[in-house]
Amino acid sequence: MNKRLPILLAASLFTTSACAAPQAKNIIFFLGDGMGPTTIAAARIFKHGEAGFLNFERLERTARIKTYSNDFQTTDSAPSMGAYMTGVKINQDGISMKDARAIDPAKDANGNRTVDQCGVDNGHVAPTILELAKARGKSVGAVTTTELTHATPASTFSHVCHRDAAYTIARQIVPGGEGYNGALKDGVDVLMGGGRHHFTPFDKAANPKGRADGRDLMAEFAAQGYAVGRTRADMMSARPGRKFVGIYSADDHLDYSLARRPEQPTLSDMALKAIDLLSKDPDGFFLMVEGGKIDHALHDNNAKNALADTVAFDEAIQAAIDRMRQIDPGLQNTLIVITADHDHTMVLNGYPQRGSQVLDIVHDYATGQPKKDADGKTFTALVFGNGKVRPDVRADVDSATALRDDYQQEAGVHTVYESHGGGDVKLYAVGAGSAPFKGTMENTQVFHLMKAAAGL
């Protein structure tokens, strides 16, 4: 038997499924940044108990996704999101650029890392599914709880060799301006997130992280016909018929859901508003929605905010599905995909009893007393493989401390901050063209299945 035959048959099966008749006029791609399997399980217990389900866990199509990048076993967010958006394996730190070598941005005269040093002949642009949708006349949007120029949203609409060239990324999405990404045609129709300093001029007192080139990209958006928002109220007043950009934090990401200021919209607010604005297009739309603060909390060894933001992400997914079922009954023309870009090092350990709080310390099943490690110290059910919370000598932790919003779980290896994990992540899908999402897949394959479903 030809040894290549099984491989050829598998390729044939993928080609057949990927080339099926287009079904999805609309695609909504949800990305829970860092939302690995343990985070999902812990968030489920946190919100619904062991026997419960997060909303997205009830969806009928599921898969496991391999996350390695082109050059690392454990991926950074940029190449992993780029794989979903372009179908290409990308080097660490690269934003939708094939074979680009990451070069740290240089500092400008104000001391901000802003100058793109990618240079010529350093990689090649890999077209994104957002760009392909725009080229077909669809409306497109990107919504995130991180800075709008962060790795995940940037990978939908930008191309640079290093994710930290945020000021370069910002100018790529302003129509008509120097550095604009022409593949976006007349512009991304809906943009929401944080990090307004990347779009506004440097001011030593008022905006020390601002743009050294003096450009006010918010004003440039407005001059191009965009409605521009800075608060939830601004967002809610936006009406279909105009493009919209909402940047709800002056110089940072948006808040954690547990500490959200009222002027900032929730992720559900943003997702629903984006759908309302984009769904008026008779040609359909592509929308990316990121729950980005999950990742930030995990990097900080802070499980409670990670779980709360996972629940908020889940609520946004359900709100979007409910809204789309009103617009498109049965999701006959809409594909919804939910996944993560990578795992983290958090684990659920130590045999906690069923019914106990997943954020609590572990208690002994027989006595109900706090369980002790080999050194006689208490410990929490959730711990991390690495991170900055690594005491030389462990101390007892009590329930009141472990359940605080700002509590940082302990780590096995002392690092500057907790790292990503290299394991597989989960994917869930529903709606038009969702049938091929199954089994264990490369992250790049997700792009090809979405592209085929929409006929892009």
N, C-alpha and C positions, 0 to 999 in steps of 0.2 A: 504493500500500500504506500502511496506517495505520502511522505512524512509531512508535507506542507498542506495536505488536503484538509485536515481539521481547521488549520488557521485560515485557509481560503474560504472554507464554508462559514466560519464565524464572521469573517469580513463580509461575505456575501449577505449573511443574515442582517448584519448591522446596516449595510448599504440599502437593503430592501426596506428595512424599517425607517431608516433616516430619509429615504426618498419617497415615502408615502405621500398621498395627496395632501396639500396644505389644508389645515383645519382651523388654525388659530388666527383670527383677525387681531386679537389682543394678547399680549403677554405681560404678566406681572411676575417679576423675579424678586423673591425675598431672600436676603442674605443676613443670617444671624452671625455676626463676626465673632469667631471663637467659640461658637455654640456646638461643642463636641458632645458625644453621647452621654458622658457623665453629667454635663451641665443640663442636658435635657431631662435626664432621670431625676436629678436633684431638684430642678425647677418644678417638675411634675409633683414630686412629693411635697415640696414647699407649698404649692398652691392647692393641690387636689388629693394628696395622700397617695399611698403606694398603689392602690387599685384604680386611681383616676387616670385621666388623660389630659394632656394639653390639646388644644383644639386641632392643631395641625397633625397631631399623632393619629387622628381619626381618618385622615385622608387615605384613599385606597391604593395609591401608587407609592411605592417606596423603593429606595436603592441605597447602596453604600458607595461612597465616593472616595477615591484615592486622591491624596492632596499634595504629593511631592511636587516641587518646582523643577525647573529645567536643570538646576545645579545644586539643590539641597534636598535632603530627605525630609526635613521639617521646614515647611514653607513659611514665607512671609505672606502677609495679606495681599500685597500687590500682585505677585505672580499667580496666586491662587484665584483671585478675582479676575485677573486678566485671562486666565485659562477659561473661566466660565463665559467671559465676554467675547473672546476672540477664537477659541478653539486651538490655541497654541500654548505650548509649555514655554514659560518665560523665566528669565533669570531673576534671582532674588533682588527685590527693590524696584524692578522695572515696571513701568506703567504702560501696558498694552503695546510693548515693543518687543519684537522677536530678535533674539541674539544680541540685545543691547547689553553692554557692560556698565554696571552701575557706578557712577562717579558722584561723590558727595557734592552737593551744591556749595559754591563759595559764598563767603560772607560779603554783604554789601557795605557801603560806607557807614551804615548805622549798626553794623554788627549782626544783622539778621542773615541766616542762611537762605539765600534767595536766588543766587546767580546760577542758572542752568549751565552746566559744563559738559553736557553730553557730546557736543561737537559733531562734526560731519562723519558720515560713514560708520556710525556707532549704532548698529541695529537697523531694523526696518519696521515701519508702522504696520501693525496688525489691525485691520478693520474690526470694529466692535459691532455687536449685534444692535446696539443703539444707533450707530451710524448707518447700518444696513437698513434698519427700520425707517430712519429718516429719509434715506435715499428712495424708499418706496412710497413716500408721501405720508407716512404715519406720524402722529404726534409722539413725542418722547419725553421722558422725565426721569429725574434721579432725586431721591429723598433719603436723608440720613440723619442720625442723631450725632454724627461726628462733624468735624469741619467739612465743608463742602469740597475742599481740595484734598481730603484724606484719600488713602489708597483705594478703598472700595469704590466710592463714587467716581473718583478720578479715572479709574480703569474703564468706566463706561463711555467717557467722552474726551479723554485726553491721551497724549502720547509723549512720554518723557523717559529718560533712562534712569531717573531716580525719583522715588516717591516724595522725597523731601523738597523737591523744587516746586513748592506750593504756589509761589508767586507766578511762576511760568504756567502752571496748571490753570490758575485763575484766569489769566488773559486768554487762554485757549477757548474759553466758553463765552466770550463777549463778542457778539457779531459786529463786524465792521472795524474792529480794533486791530492794532499791530499784534501779531502772534496768534491770531484767531485760527482755530481748526476748521478749515473750509469744508471738511467732510460733514460738519454739522449743518450745512446748508444755511437756512435762515435762523438757526439757533435751537438749543434745547428748550422745549416749551415750558417745562416746569422744573425748577431747581430749588431745593430746600435743604438747609443744614445750618452749621455754625461757622465760625471763623471769618468774621467780617473784615478783620485786619488784613487779610490777603487781598482784599478788593478795594481798600481805601488808603489814602496817602499817609505817609509817615508824618507824625507830629511828635516831637520829643516828649511833650507832657501828656497829650491826650491819646496818642496812638503810636507808642514806641515800637510796636511790631508791624507798623504799616509799610506800605510800598515805597521803596526808595525811588522809583521812577516817577512818583508824584501823580500817577493816574488814579482817578476816582472811578473805579469800574462799576460801582453802584449807579453813579450818574450816567455812565455810558450805557448800562442796561436800560435805564429809563429813556435815554435818547433814542434807543432802538425800539421803543414801543413796549417794553416790559413794564408791568406793574411791579413795584419794588416794595418788599415788606421787611419789617424788622421785629414785628411782634405777632402773636397769635391773632390779635384783632385785625392787623393788616392782612393776614392770610385769609381770615374768614370773609373779609370784604372783597377779595379778589373775585372777578367774574369771568366766565368763559368768553372767549373771543380775543383775549390778550394773553401773551406769554407772562409768566410769573416767576420771580426769583424772591425767595424769602430766606434771609440769613439772620438767625435769631440770637446770636451771641457775638459780642464785639470782638473777642480775641481768644476764643477757645471753642471746644466742643460744646454740645448742649449738655444740660444737667442730667444726672441719673434720675430715673423716674421717681425714686423715693424722695428726692430733694428738688424736684422741678419747680422753678419759679413760674408764677401764673402767666407771665408774658411770653413764656415759651410754650409752643404747642406740644401735645403728646405725639408719639409716633402714629397712633391711630388717627389723630386729627390731620396730620400731614398726609398720610396715605389716602384717606377719604377725600380730602380736598384735591389732591393730585388726580384721583380717579374722576372726580366731578369735572375738573378742567380738561383732562385729556380725552375723556370718553365722548365728548361732543364731536370728535373727528370721525366722519363716516368711513374713513380708511383704516380706522383702528389706531392702537397705540402700543408702545413698549414703555414699561415703568419698572425701575429698580427701586426697591425699598430696603434700607439697611438698618438693622438694630445694632449699632456700632459700639454702644457703651457696655455691652456684655463683655467684650474683649478687654476694655479698659479696666473694668473691675477685676477680672481674672489676672491681668498683669500686675495688679496691686494686691494680689492674694486676698481679695475682699469678696467672699462668696455671696454674701447677702445681696449686695447691689447687682452682682451678676445674675442671680436667680430672679430678682425683682424685674430687671430689664429683660430677661428672657420671657417672663410672664407678659410684660408690656408688648414685646415683639409678637407673642402669640395672640394677644388681643387685637393688635393691628392687623394680623393675618385674617382673623375671623371677621373683623369689621369689613375688610376689603372683599372677602369672599361673599359676605352677605350683600354688600352693595353691588357687586358684579352679578349676583344671582337676580337682583332686581332689574339690572340693565340688560343682562343676557341670561334669561332663564335656562337652567340646566347647564350653564357654561358651555353652550354649544360652539361658541366662537372665541372662547377665552381659555388660555393655558396659564395656570398658576403653579410656580415652582418655588419650593422652600428648601434652603440648604444652608450650609456653613462653609466658610473658607478653610478652616483648620480647627484642630482640637487644641486643648490646653492640658496642663499637667495635673489638674484637680482630680482626685479620686475619692470615692465613698468607701470608707474602711471601718474596721473594728467591730463588726457585728452589732450595730445599733438595733434595738428592738423595733418591730413593726409598730407604727403609731407614734413613734417619737419624732420630735422635730429634727429635720435633717441638718439644721444649723447648730444643733445643741452638742454638748459633750456626750460621749457614749456612756450608757449606764449598764450595769450588770443585770443580766436577765433574772437571775435567782434572787438577788437581794434588793435590786432597785437602786443601789448605791452607785456613785460614779465609778466607772471602770478605770483601772490604772494600767499604765504601761510597765515594761520590765523594770523601770527605775522608780516605780511608785507614783507616777504623775498622771493626772487626768489628761484627756485628749479629746479633740472634736471628731465628729464623724467625717467631716470634709477636711482634707489636708491637700497639700500641693507637693509635687515632686521637686520643685525648686522655687526660689523666690527670695525676697529680701528679709522675710521673717524667719530667721534661723538662729535662735539663741544658742550661745555656747553651752548653757545649762538650762534644760527645760524646767519650767515652773508650772504649777497647777493652774488650770483655767476653770472658772465656774460658769454655770449656765447664763447668768446675767451678763457676763462679759462676752461670751461666745455669741449671744443673740443680738448684740448691738449692731446697728446699721454699719458702723465703721470698723467692725472687728476684722482683723487680718489673720487668716488661718496660717498655721505654721507650715514650713517647707522643709524638705529633706536635704536639699542642697542649697547653699547660700549663693544667690546671684543678685545682681543689681536690681532686676525685676523679673517676675515670673515669665517663663518663655512659652511659646507655642508648643503643642504636642504634634507628633508626626503621624498619629493614627488616622484611620478612616473617619469620615463624618457621614451623617445621614442626609438623605434627600427625600422629600415628599412632593407629590404632584397631584393635580386634579384638573379636570376639564379637557378641552379640545387638544388632541395630540399628546395626551399624558401616558398612553399605554406603553410606549417604549422605555419609560423610566423604570428600570427594574434591574436586579442583580447588582454586581459590583462593577463600577464603571470608573474610567478615567474622568477627572474633572473637565478635561477638554471635550469629552463626548457630550456633555450637557449642552454646550454651545451648538453642536451640530444637530442635536435633537430639537432644540428650540428653533433653530434656523429652518429646519425642515418643516416643523409644525406650522410655521408662519409663512413658508414659501419665500423666504428672503434670499 
